[in-house]
Amino acid sequence: MRRSPYVLAILLCSSALAFAQAPKAAPAAGGSVDQTLMDLERKWVAASLKNDTASLDTILAPDWSSTTVDGKIETRAEMLENVKKAKWMRQDVSEMKVRTITPDVAIVTGVWTGVGTDGRGQKVDTKERWTDVFAKVGGTWKCVASQSSTIKK
């Protein structure tokens, strides 16, 4: 059945208005959602520097995956295995911004800088812009998906 373009426009506008009026996420105990998620991002970097997969296990959702800078999909298991093998001299995150979508979903963007050897044995000295999607899983914020793009020098 074909719909009138006016009906479609009304539906789209209604959806956009409902999305715009979605309630902000309630602050986590001890801080704002923004601060909580930025702290998780910093914890992620600190854990990667120490090859600490146990800490990463608390951040990543069981079905987490990432689109890497070379366009491949990396599973949670692959990423954790790479973290064990990597030898980082320096990692840092900056320019973080949090965008709350619903009380249980938020997007964090930022810039990651890394120097060292990755889990595949490749020398790395790079800067990447990344996006992480977080969702509350069982009442706890977990990263469910990630994507990175290399920032050309």
Legacy VTK file of the C-alpha trace (Angstrom):
# vtk DataFile Version 3.0
C-alpha trace
ASCII
DATASET POLYDATA
POINTS 153 float
0.000 0.000 0.000
1.336 3.433 -0.927
1.282 6.141 1.730
0.880 9.823 1.204
4.107 11.812 1.578
2.258 13.944 4.154
1.592 10.921 6.368
5.262 9.954 6.151
6.345 13.507 7.013
4.025 13.587 10.036
5.358 10.228 11.244
8.960 11.374 10.853
8.319 14.668 12.659
6.497 12.867 15.491
9.379 10.430 15.886
11.937 13.242 15.904
9.941 15.189 18.496
9.593 12.126 20.741
13.327 11.449 20.433
14.195 15.071 21.242
11.983 14.969 24.340
13.437 11.675 25.667
14.336 12.043 29.317
17.980 12.496 30.235
19.663 9.554 31.884
19.654 9.627 35.645
23.071 10.395 37.108
25.017 7.417 38.392
25.605 7.237 42.110
28.402 9.653 42.866
28.380 11.510 39.550
26.798 12.389 36.245
26.316 9.957 33.382
28.885 11.974 31.411
31.473 11.630 34.175
30.714 7.941 34.705
31.219 7.121 31.021
34.348 9.256 30.654
35.751 7.488 33.737
35.024 4.133 32.059
36.894 5.312 28.956
39.913 6.268 31.098
39.706 2.918 32.915
39.712 1.203 29.489
42.953 2.958 28.499
44.600 2.219 31.866
43.611 -1.458 31.598
44.973 -1.699 28.044
48.304 -0.216 29.154
48.603 -2.925 31.844
47.251 -5.781 29.642
44.475 -6.039 32.233
41.739 -8.047 30.530
39.881 -8.559 33.835
39.174 -4.816 34.046
38.169 -4.714 30.384
35.770 -7.565 31.099
33.842 -5.199 33.399
33.573 -2.524 30.677
32.644 -4.536 27.578
29.257 -6.126 26.957
29.382 -9.856 26.184
28.444 -9.229 22.538
30.700 -6.147 22.059
32.285 -5.684 18.648
34.236 -2.957 16.919
34.789 -1.695 13.414
38.555 -1.180 13.261
40.504 1.511 11.404
41.035 -0.928 8.523
37.299 -1.633 8.249
37.333 -5.091 9.844
35.018 -6.307 12.555
36.819 -7.232 15.779
34.998 -9.388 18.320
35.307 -9.055 22.064
37.366 -12.263 22.264
39.743 -11.032 19.548
40.198 -7.679 21.248
40.897 -9.238 24.652
43.457 -11.588 23.080
45.158 -8.640 21.355
45.269 -6.719 24.652
47.146 -9.611 26.290
49.848 -9.508 23.579
50.207 -5.721 23.152
53.072 -3.696 24.591
51.998 -0.068 24.885
54.400 2.669 25.934
51.690 5.343 25.959
47.952 5.649 25.471
45.717 8.623 26.077
42.140 9.701 25.429
41.101 13.301 24.885
38.322 15.441 23.418
35.675 13.192 24.994
32.034 14.105 24.572
29.023 12.185 25.849
25.642 12.282 24.147
22.833 10.683 26.129
20.262 9.090 23.815
17.929 7.509 26.409
18.336 6.901 30.142
20.011 3.591 29.260
21.946 4.418 26.057
24.721 6.932 25.403
27.390 7.614 22.796
30.900 8.670 23.745
33.277 10.152 21.171
36.867 11.180 21.519
40.443 10.938 20.328
42.824 8.110 21.260
46.585 8.436 20.943
48.741 5.326 21.165
52.443 4.473 20.915
53.761 0.930 21.222
53.246 -2.488 19.703
49.724 -3.814 19.122
48.530 -7.374 19.701
49.494 -8.388 16.165
53.098 -7.264 16.709
52.772 -4.106 14.595
54.512 -0.905 15.702
51.952 1.803 16.374
52.272 5.577 16.668
48.842 6.889 15.825
45.924 9.116 16.655
42.364 7.881 16.108
38.918 9.387 16.444
36.565 6.877 18.052
32.933 6.320 18.902
31.736 3.999 21.671
28.096 3.114 22.270
27.225 2.349 25.887
24.050 0.742 27.218
22.945 -0.217 30.678
23.137 -3.995 30.920
21.711 -5.338 34.163
21.859 -1.809 35.611
25.560 -1.336 34.758
27.002 0.717 31.889
28.689 -1.537 29.299
30.240 -0.668 25.957
28.245 -2.533 23.291
29.937 -1.284 20.108
32.942 0.748 19.004
34.368 2.281 15.836
37.697 3.997 15.111
39.131 6.054 12.257
42.750 7.083 11.889
43.388 10.828 11.981
45.781 11.531 9.147
48.853 13.552 10.060
LINES 1 154
153 0 1 2 3 4 5 6 7 8 9 10 11 12 13 14 15 16 17 18 19 20 21 22 23 24 25 26 27 28 29 30 31 32 33 34 35 36 37 38 39 40 41 42 43 44 45 46 47 48 49 50 51 52 53 54 55 56 57 58 59 60 61 62 63 64 65 66 67 68 69 70 71 72 73 74 75 76 77 78 79 80 81 82 83 84 85 86 87 88 89 90 91 92 93 94 95 96 97 98 99 100 101 102 103 104 105 106 107 108 109 110 111 112 113 114 115 116 117 118 119 120 121 122 123 124 125 126 127 128 129 130 131 132 133 134 135 136 137 138 139 140 141 142 143 144 145 146 147 148 149 150 151 152
